[in-house]
């Protein structure tokens, strides 16, 4: 039996592992999504019940490091970033991996220079059918080192099933995101496919279904988000909704419900199964858990929230959006963004740029503990969260030691 290759230890955190293990033992069915609390005295850290590496990310990282270990004398390439985490990708580059493309599809290496003996790893987001074919024609098996997340592949399979049954696919995602490009490519092999980004796109498509928009208006809005030959007159008669797995699960559910209601309004409740396919089984459990845990985290209240993850991470950006509705929120890549107690460097989702803010850590005149909520994206190592906590604690000289704050989780009193 081949040995199991583990995620490198330098991505793990003993303290975070203590908390996650205790919560899992206490609640194996994961019904309790209340945050974990670390009481340092003058500071209270609230950690989301679920955060950090998901199965798909761990699987991709394990494949990448295993390939490097087992092929020391070969050229090893990644199609693009294995996951959206700068530390992980930088470490792989230091170990000799080269990227073939940027995340937007821009090529960094001429594919004609690739040789059959070269190794190409497909990242967690998957890749397009066209790229798979191109690699195959170069003598490289695109499936040999395929780190595509199983839940992404599940969406591809469901889209294919829909197409074979005569349904069109509505894909909820960001058109330029690697995963959406890959899912779109796989979907339109069998099904007419339309990408919608949000509820506004959804309502526009529904207006067309009800005759409130013209064909010209439809193609003007969706011209670069539909498969070749897509005919809205016939291809919006039977449909099912799938998603880019890192989108807000609640938004995907709302979009699916809106299309279902539109089909009922046009064709009647009795005919709904002939015009709308139930695709609830394609929602990614990890995305749903992380988002549910973040909602519970925000509802518990804090003075400020920190969300840790890569700035090009879709799933992390949605966690930021959830936190921003309840409290001041700062989206940071790692602990180095926390410059000092007064100044923090963070990514502004709305301006799409990194900036600095002052007085991010509040002063409380009443002497009550400062409360900070922390969560992290699915591509963020636990070790990064551990370092953020340590950085914050360094601003509180009278804070309890970490071991003392962890005691309730080690003693089973969490």
C-alpha positions in Angstrom: 0.0 0.0 0.0 1.5 3.4 -0.9 2.1 5.7 2.0 -0.2 8.6 2.7 1.5 11.9 1.9 0.4 14.6 4.4 0.1 18.4 4.1 3.5 19.8 5.1 3.8 20.4 8.9 4.7 24.0 8.3 1.2 24.7 7.2 -0.3 23.3 10.4 -0.8 24.8 13.9 -0.8 22.8 17.1 -3.0 25.4 18.9 -5.6 25.5 16.1 -5.5 21.7 15.9 -6.3 21.6 19.7 -9.4 23.8 19.1 -10.6 22.0 16.0 -10.2 18.5 17.5 -12.0 19.5 20.7 -14.9 21.0 18.8 -15.1 17.9 16.5 -15.2 15.5 19.5 -17.8 17.6 21.3 -20.0 18.0 18.2 -19.1 15.3 15.6 -22.2 16.1 13.5 -21.2 19.8 13.3 -24.5 21.2 14.3 -23.1 23.7 16.7 -21.6 26.5 14.6 -21.0 29.0 17.5 -17.5 30.4 17.5 -14.6 29.1 19.6 -13.4 31.7 22.2 -9.9 32.2 23.4 -9.9 34.3 26.6 -6.6 36.1 27.0 -8.0 38.5 29.7 -7.8 42.0 28.2 -8.4 40.3 24.8 -10.9 37.8 23.6 -10.4 36.1 20.3 -13.4 34.5 18.6 -12.6 31.9 16.0 -15.2 30.7 13.5 -16.3 27.1 14.1 -15.1 26.2 10.6 -12.3 27.9 8.7 -9.1 27.2 6.7 -8.1 24.3 4.5 -11.0 22.2 3.1 -10.7 18.7 1.7 -10.2 19.9 -1.9 -7.4 22.3 -0.9 -5.6 19.7 1.2 -5.9 17.2 -1.6 -4.4 19.7 -4.1 -1.5 20.6 -1.8 -0.7 16.9 -1.1 -0.6 16.1 -4.8 1.7 19.0 -5.6 4.2 18.2 -2.8 4.1 14.5 -3.5 4.8 15.1 -7.2 7.8 17.2 -6.3 9.1 14.6 -3.9 8.7 11.7 -6.3 10.1 13.4 -9.4 13.3 15.3 -8.3 14.9 15.2 -11.8 11.9 16.3 -13.9 10.5 19.7 -14.8 7.3 20.2 -12.8 4.7 22.8 -13.9 1.4 24.0 -12.5 -1.2 25.2 -14.9 -1.7 28.1 -12.6 -1.8 28.7 -8.8 -2.6 25.4 -7.1 -4.8 27.3 -4.7 -5.3 31.0 -4.0 -2.7 31.3 -1.3 0.5 33.3 -1.8 2.5 31.5 0.8 1.7 28.1 -0.6 2.4 29.1 -4.2 5.6 30.9 -3.3 6.9 27.9 -1.4 6.2 25.6 -4.4 8.1 28.0 -6.7 11.0 28.0 -4.3 11.0 24.2 -4.6 11.2 24.3 -8.3 7.7 24.4 -9.6 6.9 26.8 -12.5 3.6 28.2 -13.5 2.4 27.8 -17.1 -0.3 30.5 -16.8 -1.5 33.4 -14.6 -4.9 33.0 -13.0 -6.5 35.0 -15.7 -5.3 32.5 -18.4 -2.3 34.6 -19.6 0.4 32.2 -20.6 3.8 32.5 -18.9 5.4 29.6 -20.8 5.2 28.7 -24.5 3.3 25.4 -24.4 5.3 24.3 -27.5 8.4 24.0 -25.2 6.8 21.3 -23.1 7.9 17.8 -23.6 6.0 14.5 -23.0 8.3 13.7 -19.9 7.4 17.0 -18.3 4.9 17.0 -15.4 1.9 19.3 -15.5 -0.3 19.6 -12.4 -3.9 20.7 -12.8 -4.8 23.0 -9.9 -7.7 22.6 -7.5 -10.0 24.8 -9.7 -9.7 22.3 -12.6 -9.1 23.3 -16.2 -11.0 23.5 -19.5 -11.6 20.7 -21.9 -9.6 22.7 -24.5 -6.5 22.9 -22.3 -6.8 19.2 -21.5 -6.9 18.4 -25.2 -3.9 20.7 -25.9 -1.8 19.0 -23.2 -2.8 15.6 -24.6 -1.7 16.6 -28.1 1.7 17.5 -26.6 2.0 14.0 -25.2 1.2 15.0 -21.6 -1.6 13.2 -19.7 -3.7 16.0 -18.1 -5.3 13.5 -15.8 -2.1 11.9 -14.3 -1.5 14.7 -11.9 -5.0 16.2 -11.6 -5.6 18.1 -8.3 -9.1 19.2 -9.3 -11.3 19.4 -6.3 -13.8 16.5 -6.2 -16.6 18.9 -5.5 -15.8 20.8 -8.6 -15.9 17.6 -10.6 -19.2 16.8 -9.0 -20.6 20.0 -10.5 -19.2 19.1 -13.9 -20.8 15.7 -13.7 -24.2 17.2 -12.8 -24.0 19.7 -15.6 -23.3 16.8 -18.0 -26.2 14.9 -16.7 -28.5 17.9 -17.2 -27.3 18.4 -20.8 -28.0 14.7 -21.6 -31.5 15.1 -20.4 -32.1 18.1 -22.6 -31.7 20.8 -19.9 -29.7 24.0 -20.2 -27.2 24.9 -17.4 -27.3 28.2 -15.5 -23.9 28.6 -13.9 -23.6 30.9 -10.9 -20.1 32.2 -10.9 -17.5 34.9 -11.8 -16.9 34.6 -15.5 -13.2 35.1 -15.4 -12.5 32.9 -12.4 -10.5 29.7 -13.2 -13.1 27.4 -11.8 -15.9 29.1 -13.7 -14.0 28.9 -16.9 -13.3 25.2 -16.3 -16.9 24.4 -15.3 -18.3 26.4 -18.3 -16.0 24.5 -20.7 -17.1 21.1 -19.3 -20.8 22.1 -19.2 -21.2 23.3 -22.8 -19.9 20.0 -24.1 -23.4 18.7 -23.5 -25.6 21.6 -22.5 -26.3 25.2 -23.6 -24.8 27.2 -20.7 -25.4 30.7 -19.4 -23.2 32.3 -16.6 -24.9 34.6 -14.2 -22.9 36.5 -11.6 -25.6 37.7 -9.3 -29.3 38.3 -8.7 -29.3 41.2 -11.1 -28.2 38.9 -13.9 -30.7 36.4 -12.8 -33.6 38.8 -12.8 -32.5 40.0 -16.3 -32.6 36.5 -17.6 -36.0 35.9 -16.0 -37.3 39.1 -17.5 -36.4 37.6 -20.9 -38.2 34.4 -20.1 -41.3 36.5 -19.4 -40.9 38.5 -22.6 -39.8 41.7 -20.9 -36.4 41.9 -22.6 -35.5 41.7 -26.3 -33.0 39.3 -27.9 -30.8 42.2 -28.6 -30.8 43.2 -24.9 -30.1 39.6 -23.9 -27.1 39.2 -26.1 -25.8 42.7 -25.2 -25.7 41.6 -21.5 -24.7 38.0 -21.8 -22.8 37.9 -25.1 -19.6 36.8 -23.5 -21.3 34.6 -20.8 -23.1 32.1 -23.0 -22.0 29.0 -24.9 -21.7 29.1 -28.7 -25.1 28.9 -30.4 -27.1 29.6 -27.2 -30.7 30.5 -28.1 -32.5 32.1 -25.2 -35.9 31.4 -26.9 -35.4 27.6 -26.7 -32.6 27.2 -24.2 -34.3 28.9 -21.3 -37.3 26.5 -21.4 -35.6 23.7 -19.4 -32.9 24.5 -17.0 -30.9 23.7 -13.9 -28.6 25.8 -11.7 -25.1 24.8 -10.7 -22.4 27.0 -9.2 -18.7 28.0 -8.9 -18.2 26.2 -5.5 -16.7 29.3 -3.8 -19.7 31.6 -4.3 -22.1 32.5 -1.5 -24.2 29.4 -1.1 -27.2 31.4 0.0 -27.0 33.4 -3.2 -26.9 30.3 -5.3 -29.9 29.0 -3.5 -31.7 32.3 -4.1 -30.8 32.3 -7.8 -32.0 28.7 -8.1 -35.3 29.5 -6.3 -35.9 32.5 -8.6 -35.5 30.5 -11.7 -37.7 27.8 -10.3 -40.4 30.3 -9.5 -40.1 31.7 -13.0 -40.6 28.2 -14.5 -43.7 27.7 -12.3 -45.1 31.1 -13.3 -44.6 30.3 -17.0 -45.4 26.6 -17.2 -47.4 25.8 -14.0 -46.6 23.8 -10.9 -47.7 20.6 -12.5 -45.1 20.9 -15.2 -42.2 22.0 -13.1 -40.1 18.8 -13.3 -40.2 19.1 -17.1 -38.7 22.6 -17.0 -36.6 22.8 -13.8 -34.0 20.4 -12.4 -33.3 20.3 -8.7 -29.5 20.7 -8.3 -29.2 21.3 -4.5 -26.8 18.4 -4.3 -24.1 20.3 -6.1 -23.5 22.9 -3.3 -20.0 22.4 -1.8 -20.3 21.3 1.9 -17.1 23.1 2.9 -18.1 26.4 1.4 -21.5 26.1 3.1 -20.0 25.2 6.5 -17.4 28.1 6.4 -20.1 30.6 5.4 -22.6 29.3 8.1 -19.8 29.5 10.7 -18.9 33.0 9.7 -22.6 34.1 10.0 -22.7 32.7 13.5 -19.4 34.4 14.3 -20.7 37.8 13.2 -24.0 37.3 15.0 -22.0 36.8 18.3 -20.7 40.3 18.0 -17.2 41.7 18.2 -15.4 45.0 18.1 -13.6 44.1 14.9 -13.2 41.2 12.5 -10.1 39.9 10.7 -10.5 37.7 7.6 -7.3 35.9 6.6 -6.6 34.7 3.1 -5.2 35.4 -0.4 -6.5 38.6 -2.0 -7.5 36.7 -5.1 -9.5 34.1 -3.2 -13.1 34.1 -4.1 -14.3 32.1 -1.1 -12.4 34.4 1.3 -13.8 37.5 -0.3 -17.3 36.2 0.5 -16.4 35.7 4.1 -15.3 39.4 4.1 -18.7 40.4 2.7 -20.5 38.5 5.5 -18.4 40.1 8.2 -18.7 43.6 6.8 -22.5 43.6 7.4 -22.0 43.4 11.1 -18.7 45.0 12.2 -15.5 46.8 11.0 -13.7 44.2 9.0 -10.1 43.9 7.7 -9.1 41.5 4.9 -5.5 40.5 5.5 -3.1 38.1 3.7 -1.1 37.2 6.8 0.2 38.5 10.1 2.7 40.8 8.3 -0.2 43.0 7.3 -0.7 43.9 11.0 1.9 46.7 11.1 1.4 47.6 14.8 -1.4 48.2 17.3 -2.5 51.4 15.4 -1.9 50.5 11.7 -3.1 47.7 9.6 -2.6 47.0 5.8 -5.5 45.3 4.2 -7.3 44.6 1.0 -10.3 46.8 0.2 -12.8 44.6 -1.7 -14.7 47.6 -3.0 -11.8 49.6 -4.3 -9.9 46.4 -5.3 -6.7 47.7 -3.8 -4.5 47.3 -0.7 -4.5 50.2 1.7 -3.6 51.1 5.2 -6.0 52.0 8.0 -5.2 53.5 11.5 -6.9 53.0 14.8 -8.0 49.5 13.6 -7.7 48.1 17.1 -10.2 49.9 19.4 -9.5 51.3 22.8 -12.2 50.5 25.4 -12.4 53.0 28.3 -14.7 50.8 30.3 -12.0 48.2 30.8 -14.0 45.3 29.2 -12.0 42.9 27.0 -11.4 43.9 23.3 -13.1 41.2 21.2 -11.8 40.3 17.8 -13.5 37.8 15.4 -11.2 35.8 13.1 -12.0 33.5 10.2 -10.0 32.4 7.2 -10.6 31.2 3.6 -10.4 27.6 2.5 -7.0 28.2 1.0 -5.5 29.6 4.2 -3.2 27.4 6.3 -4.0 27.1 10.0 -0.5 28.2 10.7 -1.3 31.6 9.2 -4.2 32.1 11.6 -2.0 31.0 14.5 0.5 33.7 13.6 -2.2 36.4 13.3 -3.4 35.5 16.9 0.2 35.7 18.2 0.7 39.0 16.5 -2.4 40.5 18.1 -1.5 39.1 21.5 1.9 40.8 21.3 0.1 44.1 21.7 -1.2 43.1 25.1 1.6 42.6 27.6 -0.8 41.5 30.3 -2.5 38.9 28.2 -2.7 35.3 29.5 -0.3 32.8 27.8 -1.7 30.9 24.9 -1.6 27.6 26.8 -3.8 29.1 29.5 -6.3 30.3 26.8 -6.3 26.9 25.2 -6.9 25.0 28.5 -10.7 24.7 28.2 -10.2 22.9 24.9 -7.6 20.6 26.2 -9.7 19.9 29.3 -12.8 19.3 27.3 -14.7 22.3 28.9 -15.3 24.1 25.6 
